[in-house]
Amino acid sequence: MNLHCPYYGVLWRRYVNSVYKEIFRKIIHLGTAFIPLLLNHFYWPVEILLILAAAGFTLSEILRLNGINVPVVSQITSVAARKRDEGKFVLGPVTLVIGIVVTSLLFDETCYTIGILSLAFGDGLASLSGKLFGRLHIPFTEGKTVAGSLACFIAIFCCSYFVSCNAAVSLMIALVGMAIEVFPLKDFDNILIPIILGFVSHILL
């Protein structure tokens, strides 16, 4: 690519900007890995705080779409929003909280920890790896990449094994997680990944 050509220079700047946005988004995503630890010690206070955070973000998004910016929250949303989210309600943070809360309400400590860690690291690293290293795209998945799917599988396997110490179960959980991640679910994978993997953990462990 000739970066001295203005056309390619614009494309390169757009790519770099999209990478920065993805890194920023996934830092937030990876931060949810601490939630199981907090839930283990302060279960109901954390659940309530998560629900209040989702409600507060929903209100701030409604205000933002009506031209009223909420300090800090609107700025963070603007920085993190993908191109597909421009001018729309940014669903990601809300679906993230829904997935975590529902999973932690439905399953025991071991299972919800696997589900939430799989969401944090599996989905988070899949997206980032796909953006940085994804050259080979998977057909009919709206841009999902082999690199992203492999990163998802490895991350979920490691998380599951860290919690369960069971390689066979971890392999099954990682395969299911990779299968979910490869579908073009957009932000709704934040809900499906932890709930389904929490359920698979519940069945197998």
N, C-alpha and C positions, 0 to 999 in steps of 0.2 A: 504494500500500500504506500503510495507516494503522499506523505503527510504535508509536503510543500504545496500540493494542489489544494486550493480553497475548499473544493467539494469534499475531499477526503478529510481535510482538517476539521470541517464541521461534523462529519460522521464520527471522527475520533473523539471530539469533545462531547458529543451526545453519548457515545459509548462510555467514556470515563464518568460522565455525570450519572448515567444509569447504574454503573458499578458502585459509585459512592452512595447512591440512594439505597441500593440493595444491601451494602455493608451496614448502613445506618439502620435499616429495617431489621436486619438479622441480629444486630447487637441487642435490639429490644426483644427479638424472638428468643435468642439464647439466654437472655436474662430470666426467662420463665423457668429455667432449670432449677432456680433456687426455691421455687414455690413449693415443691414437695417437702423440702426440709422445713419450711415455715409451717406448712400444714401439719406436719408431724408434731409440732410443738404448740401451735396456736390455731387449731383447726377452724373454729367458727369465726374468730376475729378476721382471719385471712379470707375466708369465704365471703364475709360481709364486705370487706374492703374491696375485693375483686368485683363484686356486684355493683357497689357504689362507683367504682372506677369506670365500669362499663356504662353505667347510667350517666355519669358526668361527661364521659367522652361523647356519648350519643347526643346529649344536650349541646355540647360545644360544636359538634358537626352540624346540627340543625341551625344553630346560630351562624356558623361560618358560611353555610350555603345561602343564608339570607343576608350576607354582607356584614355580619357582626363577628369580628375576630376576638376570640378568647385568648388573653395573653398566655404565652408559652405553649399552650396546647395546640392552638391553631398554627403556630409557627412550626412546631414539631411535625404536625400532620402534613403541612405543606412541603417540608423538607423530605419526608419519608414517602409521600404519595407517589405511586407509579403513574406512568402516562395514562393507563387505562382508567385511573381513578380521578383524573382531572375533571372538575366540575360535578363530581358525584360524591355521594356519601362514602367515606372510606370505611369499608366493612372489616378490614383485617383485625384491628384491636378488639372489636366487639366479638367476632367469631372466635378469636383467641381465648378471650375470657370465658365465653360460653363453653368451649371445648374443655377447658381446665376445670371449671366449676362442675359441669355435669359429670365428668369423669371422676372427680374426687368425691362426688356425692353417691355415685353408683357402686364404686368398688372399694376394696380394702386398701391399706397403705401400700402393699407391694404392687398391686395391679395399677393403682392410679399413679404411682411413681414411674412405672414403666411407660404408661401412656403419656404422661406429661413430658418426661425426658425424651421420649421418641419424637414428640412434637417439637420440643425445643431444639434438639440436635439433628434429628433425622430430616425434618422438613426444612429447618433453618439452613443446614449445610448443603442440602440438595439444591436449593435455590441459588445459593452463593456459588457453589461449584459449577452449576450449569451456566451461570453468568460468566464466570471467569475462564472455565476450561471446556465448556460445552461446544464441541464442534460437530459431533455426530448426533443428529436429532432423531427422535423416535417418531415414526409415522403416526398420524391421526391423534396426536397428543397436544396439539397447539403449542409446539415449541419445546416440550420436555426433552432433555438430553440424556444420553447414556451416562455421561459423567455425573450428572445430578442424581440419577437413579442409583448408581453405584455408591455415591457418597451417602445417600439416604440409607441404603442397605447396611453399609458398614457402621454408620452412626447408630442406627437402631439396634443392630446386633450387639455392639459394645455396651450400649445403655442397658439393654435387657440382661446381658450376661453380668454386668456390674451389680444389678439388683438381684437377679435370680440365681446366679452361679450355675445355670443349667444351659449348656451349649445347644442341645437339641431344641429346647423350647425357644431359646433366643433366636435360633435359625428360622424357626417357623414364624415368630413374631416379625423378624426382619423382612422375610419374604412377603408377608401380608402387608406390612407397612410400605414396602417398595411398590407393591401392586396398587395400593391406594394412591400413593404420591404421583404415580405416572399418569393417572387420569387428570384431565384438565378441569379441576374442580374450583379453580381460582381460590378465593379466601375460605371456602367451605371445607377445605381439607383441614383447617384448624379445628373444626368440630369433629370430623370423621376419624382422623388419625388417632387422637388420644382415646376416644370412646371405643372404637373398634379394637384397638390394640390392648386397651384395658380389659375388654371382654375376652379377647383371645388369651390373655394372661390368666384371667379368672378360670377359663376352661382348662388350660393346660397345666397350671401350677397346683 
